[in-house]
Structures are given as C-alpha cells and as structure tokens.
Amino acid sequence: MHALIRKCAAAHVRANSNFIHISTSTAPSIKETGLYGFHHLKTPKGFQRFVDDAIERSQELVNYIAGMPSSPEIIRAMDEISDTVCSVIDSAELCRHTHPDREFVVEASKASLRVNEFLHHLNTNHSIYKAVNKAEKDNNSLTHEAHRAARFLRMDLEKGGIHLCSEKLDRANELAIDIIQLSRDFTLRGGPVVWAWDFHVGGLKFETLASESKGFAFWVELVAPGLLLYNENIITDPGHVDIFPASKIPKKLHHLVSPIYRNLPGSSKGSWGLRDKTKEKGFRLATESSTLQGFLQCASDAGVRKVAYVQGNSVPHANLEVLDKLIATRHEFAQLMGHKSYAEFALHSTMAASPEVVMSFLLEMSKVVRPKADQEFEAIQNFKRENSGDPNGELDPWDEAYFTWLMKSAKYKLDSSALRGQGPPGTQSIEVIASYFPLQQCIEGLKVLVESLFGVTFHGVPLAPGESWHPDVMKIVLHHPTEASLIY
C-alpha cells in the first residue's frame, strides 16, 4: 500500500508527540469473537462495516492532518491511518487466500478492492502531500527514522501522480483504479457459467465450450481420446482433467482425484437413473498448482502427465483480453509518470534502479548457474532414457518432476509406492521419512532458525472463540526483545 507507513517508524516520535490517540474500532482484541479477533467479522457481511469504520476513522485523521499540526503529529497520524487501513487489508487478504467459506472469500475480495480504491484516494490527497512535504523539511523535531519515513511517504505519493497537473492527475487516477481492477480480474475472476459438449471425428475428441454471457462457443480444444479438458479461472476455478479409464491412475494417487463415470457407446441409464454396468469409471484431477505438483511427481503414465501439465500451465482463454488491457493500461500510466515503460516506473526508486540493471543481473546469474543446470538436465534425461527403454527419448516439461523424484528415490533408497515397512529390502517408505517431520517439530525447528538469524522468537497464543474458522488453526506471534510483538 503506497504512501502509508506502519508502526515501526512512528514509534520513534510518539514519546514527544502531543497528538491524542483515539482508539479505532479496527484494533483486534483477544476478548472479541469475530474472525481474526475483529468484532465485525462474525459474519461475511461484517467486512462491509469493517471497511466503513476504517474509512471513517481514516478520514477523521486526514482532516486532522489538513490542519497542519506539528511534524511528529503528522507522522503519528499517518501511522494510525496505516494501522487502521492495514487491519482491513491484512484481514481481507488472509481471508481471501485461506478461508474455506466462499461467502467470506467473496466479501473479503470486495472489502480489499474498496480499501485499495480508498488508498488510491489518500495517495492523491493534496492536504496529505503538503503535510508530508512540511514534515520532510523539518530537520529539528523529527528523529532520523521519522524523517526518513516522511521522505519515502513523499516519494510514494508522487508515484501516484499527485505532483501532476489536474488533467493528468485525473487520468492517472482512472488508470490506477483500472490497474487494480484488471489485476484482480486476471487472478480472481470467476468467469461466466459454462456448458460443455463434445463430438468425435476419427477417434479424436473435439470439445466445445459455450458461455452463458456470450451465447456462443468461445474456444475449441483438440483433446486426446479419453481425456476431457475444462479451462476457466486459475484461482477460483483452476480447471480439471477427466481421465479414462480409471486404471491410468495408480492407487497411490487416488487421494488427489475424485471418481467420475461416463456412458459407454450404446449404453443407457438403468431404472431409477442408477448407474449400470455399461458405465465406465474414470478420475477427475483438479489442476490447481499444489495438486498438480504432487500428481506430476508420481504419475507414471506419460500421456496423463502431459495433458495435466498443459492444462495446469495454460492461462484461461477468457483472461487473455484482460492481460492485454492490463499491459496497455500500465504502459499508459508509466508514460504519464514520465517513464518509458512500466518496468522503469516500478524500478526507478528501488535498489535495482532500472530494467537494464535487472536484466544485466539475470544474465550474469544465468551464466553462473547454466552449466550446473545443463548438467542436472542431462542427468535427468539420461535417467529417463535408461528407465523408459527409449535411448533417444527427450526430457519433456511434464517429465521433469516425475523422473527427478525417481532419481532421488533410487539414490536414497526411498519407495514412494510402499506403505510403512512393506517396501523392497533396503528401502524406506515415504511415511517413514515423513514421520521425522511432524508439524510441531517443524515449527520448533523454525523457531531455532528465526532466533539465531534475526534475534526474534515466536510462540503460540490462544485463540478467542470465533477468531478462527477451525479448531486446528494456530495463532503465532513474532516477538522482538526490544520492539515487543511484531506480527501475528
């Protein structure tokens, strides 16, 4: 979130500040029983009130800043705006990515979009810009950290175009909001309702999808016999592959798929619409990334791996237009800001400074790691040739995870297909290896790393009733010996 700071910078000016803190309704408390400790979030619709209160409180602080208080008070007020708004954004983003209830996810997405639009409004507020400029020029009453925060605030405000003339600023505002919406559409759009039907020509299956909103097919795919593809949104509907017959999927992968049935040629439904013996069983694989990764690692059928890989790594066709619009909108915004490209705009205030520096770094890194990468690729390819019976076989993208895992299993005597104690002599099952890494033990190990590297500790804290959606969810606080609790 541009042009806003968190507590760490303002903490250095609070001791000398006369600004009176008015507690905000968005502050979490262990006594509250809403999601993440926020009272409003007892229901999905509570996100609306959560946003309303945050915007109302932030606007009060903006009005206070417009009165040009002292420099420490300006930074203090900006900090509280950040704290107030970030409470909503952090909660909404966490909910969007982790909550199992779709209604909560939808309302969290709406809240996130509203708050981001409000943040853009703050970033183009001239009263805030004038106040931050005043604070930055004050070399007497601010600490070094607070002065640095003021400088970065000013720079971030100017990234939003606040220094432009009114006509260009209006256009920058429109483009910035469009960028937010297009970015959201690209990753989270649900898409229209879609129907599918298919027909066969020469043993190949052609599948056509029709959109409810467009009333006509918007893409056609050529699919290998026995494999049906569906392609909507990567996040909300990642797509799936239907695999027939069921024998193509080994038993060890059944936990990643769900059973489905289809009519065989000439078959019909039995009485009462029940499945009869003319039905063929198959499996449906959801091609979202986490499931696909495990599947590609263990699926022995090359044809199944290929179609799953292609589906899982294909951008939804409906999103291509969104991507084109996003690229064009970003480019226009960057040029309005006086830059040649969006990459130049995004990098000019960073340590990298320019796209040329980034490209140079990547090319140099490529030279360093390329020999090792070529060596590993050749080793995996040779392993495939030795174990597939094809001395001239090429290593395809969908082969890499599978044959890499086979190589590791052979080298370390692991047997991914065996249950505990049932593998070949001299091998260990994956269950045996996993038993050394229970969740609690991994957390304890992470504690050791965090404390030794950063001097901070973290530990579990109790959850209030209603704070979580499931009893197995853990709440962990990161603690610094001098800065107190840093983050949950």
N, C-alpha and C positions, 0 to 999 in steps of 0.2 A: 504494500500500500504506500503509494508515493506521498511524500511531504508530511509524513507523520512519524513521530518518534515514540519509543516505549519508555518504560520507567528508568532504564539504566542511565540515560543522560540527564534526565531531570532530577534524579536523586541527589546530584551534586549541588543543586541550587535551592532545594527545599528548606534547608535549615535557615537560610537567610531570607526566605520569602514571607511576605505578609498576606499572600493570597489565601483566602479562606476556602478550604476544600468542602464542597457539598457532595455528600456521598451519592453515587449513582446507583440506580436500580439494577444495573447490569453486573454488579460485583457479586461473584459467587460466594456462597456460604455453606458450610457443612450442614447447617440446620435446614436449608432449603431442600425441597424434594423434587425439583424438576430435573430434566436431563442435564448432565454435566454440572449440577448444582445450581442451575438458574431456575428461579421460581416460574418464569413464564413458560418454560419448556416442558410442562406437564403433558401438553398435547401438541400435535403438529402445528395447529393454527397459532400456537403461542409464539412462533417465530415472527408473526406479523407484529404483535405487541412488543416483542423484544427489539425489533428494528425501530418501531415508532419511538420507544423510550430513548433508545440510543441516539437517534437523530434529534429528538427534542433537547436532550441534555447537551449534545454537541453544539447545537445552535445557540444555546444559552452561553456556552463558553466562547463561541465565535463572536457573539455580541460583546462579551466582556473584553476580548482581545481588541475589538474595534475601538474601544475607549482608550487605547494606547497606555496600558499600565506599565509598570517597570519591566525592564528586560527579563529579570528572573521570573516574574509573574507570567510573562508571555510564554516563556519556555515551559513553565509549570502548567499553564492552561493547555498548551499544545500537547503536553504529555497526557493530560487527563482525557483530551479528545481521543488520542490514540488508544488509551486504555479502554475507554468506553466503546469505541467502534470495533476494536480488535476482539473484544469479548464476543461480539456478534459474529464477526467474520470467522474467528477460530472455531467457534461452536458450529457454525453453519458448514464450514469446510469439513470438519471432523464428521459431522452427521452425514453429509453427502457421500463421503467415501467409506463409511463403516456401518451405518445403521441398517438393520435388516428390513425395517418397515418402509415401504415405498412412499407412503404418505408423508412421513417425516423427511425423507430424502427430497421429495418434490418441494415441500415448504422451505426446507433449508436452502435449496437452489434458488428459490425466489428471494429469500432473505439475502443471500450472498450477492445476487445481482443488484438488488435495491441498495445495499450498503456500498457496493463498488461504484454505483452511479452517484451516490451521495459523496463519496470520497472524491470523485472527479469534480463535483461541485465545490468542495472545500479547496481542492488544488487550484481552482481558478478564482478564488475569492481574493479580491484586491485588498481588503482590510487585513487579511492574514498576511499577504505578501508585504504590505507596508510595515506591519508589526515585526515580522521576521527580519526584514532589512534593518529596522531600527535596532533590534536585539543584536544582529551580527556586527553592527558598527559600535556597539557598546563594549569597550575593552576594559572597563573598570569593575562592573558589578557582576559579571559572569565568570564562572570558572572556565578553565581551558576546555573541559569536556562539553559544557553547555554552549560555549562559543562555537565549538566545532559542530555541535548539533544544529545551531542556527544556520551555519554556512551550508550544511547539507540540506536543511529544510528549504533554503532559498534556491539551491540548485535543483532540487526535485520539483519545486513549484514552477520553475522556468521550463522544466521538461514538459509540463502540461501546457505551455504556451502562454502563461499569464503575462509575459512581457510583450506579447504581440499587440498589434493594433486591434480594435474591437472587431472589425470584419474578419480578420484572420483568426482571432480567438474564438469567435462563434463557430467558424468552420472546424477549428481544432477540437472544440467541444463535441461537435457532431461526430467527427471521425473517431474520437476517443471512445465515445459510447458505442459506436458501431463496432469498434475493435473488440470491446468487452463482449458484446452480444454475439458476434461472429465466432469468437474464440470459444464461447460457451456452446454455441450451436454445433461447432465442429466436433467437440469431445462428448457432448451430452445430449444431443438432440435425439428425441425418441423416434422420430420418423412417423409417417402415416401408417395406417393399417394396411397390411399387405396380404394378398392371396397368392397362392402358387398353383400352377397346374403344369403338366408335362406331357410330352408325346415322344414316341420313339421313331427313329429313322436309321435303318441299317445297323441296329444293335447299339446305337448311341442315344443317350437321353438328352433332350433339349428341355430346359426348364424356363418358364416364363413367369415373371412376377408382375402383378398389376397393382397399382397404387390406388387407394380409395380416393385420394385427393385429386389425382390426375386422370383417373378413369381409363388408363391405358398402360400397357406394359412399358416399363422404363429401363429394363435391361434383360438380356438373354444370355445364358451361360451354357457352354458346352461341357457336359459332365460325363465322366467315365461311367459305364454301366454299374449299377448298384450303389452309386454314391450321389446323394442329393445335396445340393448346396442352397443355403439361405443366407442372405447378406443384408443386414440392416446396420444398426449402430454399434460401434466398437464397445462402448461403455454400457449403455442401458440395454442393448440387445446385441451381444457380440457375434451373433451368428452361430450356426452349428452345421455339423456334417452328419448325415444319416448313413450308416454303414451296414451293408448287407453282403453276405449272410452274417449271422452272429459269430460264426466260427472265425472270422477275421480278427476278432478282439480276444486276446488271451484273458484267462480268468483273473490274472493279477491286475488287469486294468479295468475290471468291472466297476470299481468304486468311482471311476472317473466318467462313466457313461450311464445312460438310462435306457432300459429296453423299449423297443417300439415294434410294431407289427405292420405288415403290408399284405395286400391280397396278391396271391399268385395268379398268373394268367388263367382265366376261365373259372376263378373261384367266386363265391358269393357268400354273403353273411348267412350264418345259420339262424335257427329260430331264436327269437328274442334278441336278435342282434349280437349274439355272443360269438367269440372267436371260435372258428372251426379249424380243422387240421390242415386246411388249404392256406392258412396264414403263414407267412414267413417271418421269423424273428430276426431283428437287427438291433443295432445300438445307435443312440444319438449322442454325439460328442459336442458339448458347448466349446467353441473355440476361443474363449477368453484366455488371456495370456497365462495365468497361473495353471489352469487345467491343461492347456496346450503344451506347456513346458514339460510337465510330467509325462504326458502322453507320448510326445515325440522321443523322449528318452527311453521309453520301454516298448513301443510298438514295433514288432518285428516285420510287419508287412509294409514293404516299401511303397506300394500304391496307396495304402491308407495314410501313411506318413505324409506323402506328397500332397494329397488333397486336403488334409488337415492343416498342413503348413501353409499352403497357398491361401486357404480360406482365412486362417488366423492372421495372416500378414497382408491381407487386402483391405484397402481403405473402402468404406462403404461408398458405393457409387453416388448416392444422393449427397454425399459430403464434398464431392469434387468441386461443385459450383460454390459451396461455402468457402472452400480453401482458396479458390481463385479470387473471390471477393475480399477475403481476409488479407491476402498478399497485396492486392491493389490498394486497399484502404490503409494498410500500414505504410506502403510506399508514399502515398499522398501525404499522410501525416508527417512522415520523416522529412519530406521535401519542404513542407510548410514550416518545419522547425529549422530549416537551413542545412539539411544533411542530404547526401547523395542517395542514401539507402536507409532502410530501417535498421540494418545491422550496424551501420555507422552511428545512427542515433542512439541505439541501445548500448553501444560500447564506449562512446566518447568520454563518459565520466567514470569509467572503470579503470582498473589497473591495466587491462589489455589495451585500452585507448582507441584501437581501430581494428576493422576487419582484417587488414593486412597483417597486423601483429598476430592475430589469432590464427590466420591461415599459415603464416610462417612457423608458428609453434607446432601446429598439427603436422605440417610437412616434415619438420625436424623430428618429431616424435615418431612419425611413420617410418622414417629412415632407421631409427634406432630399434624399433620393435619388429620391423618387417622380416628380417632374417629369422628371428625366433618364430614368428607367426607362420612363415613358409615351412619351417622345419616341423612344426606341430601339424600343419595341414597335410604335409606329405606323410607323416607317421600315421595319421588317422586314415588317409586314403589307402595306404598300403595295408593297413589292418582290415579295411573293408574288402579289398581285393583278395586277401588271404582267406577271409571268412565267408565271402559270398560266392566263391567259385568263379568269379569273373576277373581274370587277370588284368583286364583293360578297363574295369569299371571306374567311373568318375565319382568323386565325392560331391553329392548334391547338397543344397542347403538343408533339406529335411533329413539328411543322413547324419549331420554333424553331431547332434545331441545323442543319437542312438549309438553310434559307433564309438564316440568318446566314452560313454558310460560302459560299453562292453570292454574297452581297453582298460579302464580303471578297475573294473571288476576282475579282469584276468590278472592284472598286475598285483592287486591287493587281496586276491582270493576271496572276493565277495560273490554272493549268489543272490541276486535280486528276486529270483523266482521262488526261492525256497522259504519255507516257514522256519521258525526258530528250531535249530537242532536237526533239520531234515535235509540240509544241503549236502552236496558231494563231500567226500573226505577232504579235510584241509581247508574248507571254505567256511565263511561266516555269513549268516543271513543279514539282510538289511535291518531286521528287527533287533538283532544283537548289537549292531553298531549304533542304532538309534537309542538303545537303552542307556547309553553313556551320555546322552544329551537331552534329558528331560527339561521342560521349560524352566522350572525353578532353578536348576543347575546352570542353565544358560544365562539366566538373569544374574545369578551370583557372580558368574564369570565376567559379565558385562560391568558389574559394579567395580570389580577389581581393575578393569581396564580404564574406566572413566576416572576413577580416583587417582590412578597412577599417572595418567596422561594429562588430566585437567585440574586435579585437585578438588574435584567436586564429588559428592556422593548422592545416591538416590535410594529411596526406600518406599515401601508401600504405605499408603494411608487408607483409612476406612472410607467406604462409600456411603453416602447418606441414602436413605430409602428413596427410590425413584431417580437417583442420579445416573444410573446406568440402565441399559435395556436387557442385561443378562447377568446372572449372579457370578459367572466366571470372569467377567471383565475386571481387570485390576487397574487401580489408580496409583501412579508412581510420581513422587515429587523429586525434582532435581534440586540439590541443596549445596550452596557455597558457604564456606566458613565465615566470610565477611559480608557477602551480598545477600545472605539468607536464602529463602526459597526462590529459585529462578523460574521454574516452569513445571507444569504438570504433564 
